[in-house]
Amino acid sequence: MMSSGFIYKSAIELAGLIRSGEASSTEIVQAHITQIKQHNPSLNAVIILLEDEALLEAKACDAEAKQGQFRGPLHGVPMTIKEQFWLKGTRSTLNSRRLKDWTAPEDALVVTRLKEAGAIILGKTNISKEMMDYQIDGDIYPTCYNPYNKAYSPGGSSGGSAVALAVGMTPIELGGDMGGSVRIPPNFCGVYGLKTTENTIPTYGLVPKPKNTKGYLYDMAVIGPMARTPEDLELVWNIMKGPDKGDRRITPIHWKKPTQRQMSDLKIAWVNGWKDHTTSRQTQKVIKDFIQLISSQGGQTEQLAPKEGLHHQTLELHNRLSMMMIMQDLPWLVKPLMVQGLKKGFLKGEEHIHWKFKDSFTDYSQQLGQRLQIIKEWETYFEEFDLLVCPSGFGPAYRRCKIGTPITYDGTTLKYIDYVYPYNACFNATGHPAIAIPLGLDKEGLPIGVQVVGPYWSEPELLHFAKLISKHTKGFIRPKGY
């Protein structure tokens, strides 16, 4: 097989070729390195390339394969990971001058699991500064562009991850999500992303820890896989999930096997926006067409939002709790500077939120108490439905612009933060799992898709649904020229 034939194959297909002896890991890894070198200079998706290390590891995998020894289901398969994750000996800077020299002392637990399953880490992908934007710009790395149209954002903060997938630089990716980062970039770049149920995947090594850090909370932050097929998404999720002696917060869960129900056995709720956050005409049409598709396959559908005010309360909770996560361990002199920076950029126009938060244990405990009640109310909603179909944003990818600039789409102008934040952060606040499903391209050639949310620990059903529906959708469509 020509080396170019390896590009755009799924991780499952590549693993099968290696296992059967039809291809070597070295050939496959080299093909992806070549793809990166050819296309990355114009996109800036991969910002750390570990060429020599990856080829050396591929050689070792090939030697083991010849002996009939395989490390796991990803034996010899290359992949990239988002810059935030610890990878021993490499930098994790969050694209910020504040952390420019931070080098990981060891691998993140999930990186260790992926390596033990046979994955070969090709490098790291681009990230927005401090993971606080839906575009990819920062102090250290060059701007990352959307391969479907370079004038548009690839989404953030896992934008480099989504771009790398979309142009065949990697078959699978590892992302982190505290406000939509494994759903928004997939929606902007036409791939799949799985936001996992909170506290089901170890987060040790998720972000760099500043020097002299006393402690670090990860409320609302999760790790999730990204891929071009739901089958690859499922494979990586199965590798990463579960407790670890290095992270005792992750408790054992008796994951139920997918029910193997057909579409006709599913009851699905849907909304095409929220009371305070409507969506564009195109987004509404995409969701309605998607619901009609489900109905045509026998699925039971009902347009029904959760109880009045719940979505708004959930967003308010995320507003307050996320500021506590962002500000923790920062010197007290730095905190007001951080607030001012956010106020002038990412949160411009949202003066009514964030600024009144109290950085105290009492306020934190109150937020956790409110969170438990909100989760309970969402879980009550899911007692009536298997899944919820909802928008990933007001519209598809938006034109790159100065952070904080109002965004106009479909005749409507919104505050910068309101284009995607309200549709995604709510499910970080509740901890529920959600999957970004690509549905092809719009009339402008930009990816379009939907978000599907499930009750706690419903990843098996979400993935099963994604596989079912993918048989009837356009799914991922390769960008022209790659």
N, C-alpha and C positions, 0 to 999 in steps of 0.2 A: 504493500500500500504506500502511495506517495505520502510524504510527510504532511503535505497540506491537507490530506484526507483525514488527519487526526483532529484538525481544528473544527470546532462546533459539534464534535461527537460528545455524548453525555459521559459523565464520570463512570456510569455503569457500563457503557459500551467500551470505554477505554480499559477499564479493569478486566473486562471479558477478553479483550484482545491480548492483554499481557498474560492472563491466566492460561489461555489456550496456546500461547506461543506464536500467535499470528503477528505480534508486534512486540517490540521491547520497550521497556520504560524509558531507556535512553533516547530512542527515536521519538517517543511521544513528548518527553520533556523538551528535547531540542526543538521540536516543531512549535511548541508553545513559546519557547524563548525567542525563536525567529519571528513569530507573530507579534510578540511584544516589541521587539526591536524595530519591526517594520511600521507598526501603527502607533506605538505609544508616544513618539516624539510630537505628534500633532494633537494628542488627546490628554496626555499626562495622567493616565489612570494608575500606572505602576510607578511608585516613587522609590522603592528599594528593590533591586533585582539581584537575586542570589544565584547567579548563573553557575558559577563553579561548584558551589555547595550542592545545588540541585542535581547537577550532572553526576557528581560523585555519589550522591545518594541513589540516583537512578541506576548507576552501575552496580551498586551493592544489591539493589532489588532484582536486577537481572540475574546476578549470580545466584541469589536465593531461589529465583523462579526455576532456573535450570536444575536445581536440586529438588524441585517439587515443594519448596517451602514458601509460604505466603504469609505475610504479616497480618493481613486482614482484608476486608472487602475493598479497600482503596489501594491495594498493593501496587506501588509504582505510579500512581496517578498524581499528576501535578495539580496544585491549587495555589491561590493567593489568599492573603488575609488582610483585613483592615488594619491600618497603621496603629490603631490604639492598642492592639493586643500585644502582650509580652511575647517576644521571640528572642531567646537567649542570645545576647551579644549584638542585638540590633536596636536601633533607636525607636522609642515611642514618644513622640513629641506633641501629639494632638495639633500638629501644624502651628505651634505656638512658641514664640520666643521664650516664654516662661519656662518651657521644658526642653529647650533646644538640645541639651546635652544628655537627656535622660536615656539610659541604656538598660535594657531588661536584664536582670540577674539570672533569670530562668525562663522557661516557657510557661505560658498560661496553661491551666489544667486542660482546657478544651484543645489547645494546640497539641499538648502531649497525647491526648486521646486520638486526635486525627493522625498524628505521626505513628502511633501504635497500630492504627488501622491500615497503615501503609502509605498514607498521603505524603507527598513530597512538596515542601513549601518553596514555591518559586520566588516569592517576594511579598512585599506589602503594597497596599493600595491607598490612594490619596483620600484625604479627609478634610472636612471644614475645620477652621480654627476653633479650638476648644470644643469641637462637636456642637457648635452653636449657630449653625446656619444651614439652609437648604440649597446652598451653592457651595462649590469647592474652591475656596480661596483661603489664604492664611499667610503667616509670617515666613514660612520655610519653603513650602512646595509651590510649584507653578499652578496656575488655574487649570482645572480639569473641565473638559468640554463634553457635551452630549453628542454621541456619534451620529445621531439621527439628524441633528442640525446643531452646528457648533455655536450658534447664536443663543442656544437655550441651555438652561441648567440641567445637569445630570441628576439633581437631587442631592440631599445631604442628610446626615453627615457621611453616609456610606456611599457617596457618589462614585468614587474611584472603583469600588467593588462592583457596582452595577455596570459601569462602563467596561471594565475588564471582561465581565461575562458577555456583554452584548457584542463585543468585537472579537470574541474567541481567544482572548489571552489566557483564559482559565475556564475549566468546566464547572467549578464550584467555588464558593466564596464564604468567608466567615465575617459576619457583621455584628454590631451591637446596636441596641435600640432603647432609648429612653424617651423618645418623642416622635418616633416614626421612621427611624433610620434604616430599618430593614424592610420598609414598606414603601416609603416615598421614592427613593432611588429606583427600586424595581418598577414602580408605576411610571416613572419618568423615562426609564430605559427598556421597558418591555420584557422584564424577566420576573421570576418568582422569588418571593421572600417570605420567610416564616418568622413572625414574632412569637416566641414561645411563652408558655405560662410562666409567670414569675416564680423563681426559686425551684426550677426544675433542671437547670443546667448550671454547673459551678461557674461563678464569676471571678474566681481568683485569677488575677492577671488580666482583667478586663481593661484596666486603664493604668497609666503610669502613676505611681504614688510619689508625690513631692517629698523631698528630703525632710526628715524629722516628722513625718506624718504620724499622728498618734492613733488614728483609727480612720476607717473609711466605710461609709454606708453606701449601699447600692440599691436603695429603694427605687422601684419602677424600672430599673435598668435590667435588660435581659440580653442574652446571646442568641443569635438566630442564623440559620444557614440561608444562602442565596444560590440560585441555580437557574438553568434554562428549562428544566423539566421538573414536574412535581415528584417524579420517581427519585431523582438525585437529591431533591430536598428531603425526602423521607429517609434516604440512606444516611445522609449526613446527620440528620436529627437523631436517628437511632444510635449513632456512634457517640454523640455528644451528651445525651441526656443521662440523668441519674446521679446519685450521691457520690461523694469522694471523701476519703479520709482527710484530704487537705482543705475541704470546705464543708463543715458540718451543718451549715444552714440548709443544705439541700437534702431533704428527707426522701426516703424510699417511697415510690409511688407504684401501685399495682396498675400499670398502664393496661387499659382494656384493648384487646385487639380490635381493629376496625370491624364493624358489624357486617361488612360486605353487602350492606343494603343497597338496593338500586335507587335511582333518583325518585322513583314513585313512592318509596318508603320514607322520604325525607319531608319534614315540615320546615319551611324556610321563611323567615321574616325579612323584610327589606325596607330601607329608607333611601331616598335620593337626596337627602340633606338633613340638617337639624334645624330646630326652630330659629336659632339665632345665626345659623350658618348655612345658607342656601348654596346651591351649586349651579354651574353653568348649564345652558340648554343641552350642550353636547354630553356633559356628564350624566344628566338626567336621562337622556336617550340611551346612553351606553348601559346604564343600570336597568332601565325598562326592557331593553332588548335582551339583556342577560336574564332577567326574570322570565321573560317570555320563552327563552330557550329552556330554562329549568322546567317551566310549565309544560312545554312541548314534550319533555322527556318524562312527564308524569308527576313531577314534583309539586307538592302543595306549597303555595306561596301566599303571603299576606303582608300588605303594607301596614306596618304597625311599629311606631317608635315606643321606647320604654316610657315610663310614667313622666308626666309633666315636670320639667325642671331637672331631671336626673342628669342629662347630658351636660347642662350648664354647671351643675354642682360638681360634676366629675372633672370638668376642665378647671374650675376654680381650685379644686384640690391639687391638680397637677401644677398649677401656677405656683402655689405656696410651697408644695413639697419639693418641686424641682429646684427652686431657689435655695432651699436648705442643702440639697445635694451638691449644687454648684459651688456654694459658698463654704462648705465644710473645710476646715483646716486651713483656709486662707487667712493670712495675718489680718488683724482688724483694720489696719491702715489700707490694705488692698481692697477690702470689700466694697467700700463706697466707689472706688475707681471702677471695679467690675460692674457695679450697678449702673454707673454713668455710661459706661461703654455699651451695655445692653440697651439702655434707654435711648441712646443716639443711633443704634443700629438695629439689631434683630427685633427688639421690642418697641421700635419707634411707633408712636401713635397709640400705645397701650398703657398710658400713664396711670390708668385706674387699677392696674394689677401690679403685683410684685413689690411695690415700694413700701407697703405697710407690713410686710412680713416681720415676724419677731424671731430672731436667731437665738432661741432658748429651748431648753429641754421641755419646758411646760407646753410651749406652742407645738413642738414636734410631737409630743405625746397626744395632744388634742387632734392634730392632723391624722395620726394613726388611728385614733378612735373613730373619727369621721370616715376614714378610708374603709374600715371594716363594715360600717353601715352601708356605704355606697356599693361595696362589692356584693353585699347581701342582696341589695335591691336589683342589681344587674343579674345576679344568679337567679333570682325569682323570675325575672323576665325570660331567662333562658329555659325555665322549666316548661314553657309553652312551645318552644321552638328548638330545633336541632342547631340551626345556624342563623346568622344575621348577615345579609348582604348590604354593604353601605359604601359610600364614596371614599376614595383615598385622598381627595382634595377637591378644590373648586373646579379645576380643569386639569389638562395634561401639563407637561413641562412648560415653564414660563421662561421668557427671555432673560438672559443674564443681566443683572443690573446692580447698582450700588445697594449694599445691604440696607434695609429699611425703606427702600423706595416703594411707594404704592404700586400695585400690580393691576394692570387692566387686561381683562380677557372677556371675550363674548359680550362686549358693551358694558361691563361692570368693572368698577375700580374698587379694589380692596386694600386694606392695610397689609403690609408685607407679611406679617406673621399669620394673617387670617387665611392665606391661600391654601395652606395644607395643615398647619398645626392643629386646628380644632377637630379635624377629622381623624387624627391619629393619636395625639397625646392622651385622649380620653381613655384609651385602652391600655396605656402604660399606667395611668392612675389606678385602674382597676386590676391590672395584672392579667387580663384575659389574653388568650392566644388569638392570633389573626394571621391570615395569609393574603399576600398580594398576588392576584391572578392576572396575567397579561391577556389582552383580548385582541391583539393586532395593532394596526395603525389607524389614525384618524385621517381626515381628508388632507391635512397638512403634512402627513407623513410622520407624525409624532406618535409614540406608543400611547395606548389607552388601556385601562384596566379597572378592576374593582378590588375592594377589600372584603374579605369574608371573615367573620368573627365567630368564635364558639365559646361555650362555657369553660370553666376551669378544666384543665387536663384533657381537652378534646382534640389535641393534635392528631391522633390517629384518624378521627372522623374528618377533620379539616383536610388532611392529606388525601384521604380516600375520596372525598368530594372533589378535590382539585384534579385527581386522576380521572374521575368519572367525566367531569365537565370538559376536560382538555380534549377528549375525543370529538367534541362538537364545536370547538372554538379554534380561532387562528393561532392563539397562543403567542409564543415568541416568534418574531420575524426579524431576520438578520438585517442590520442596517446596510444600505448600499455602499459599495466600495470597500467592504471588509471581508 
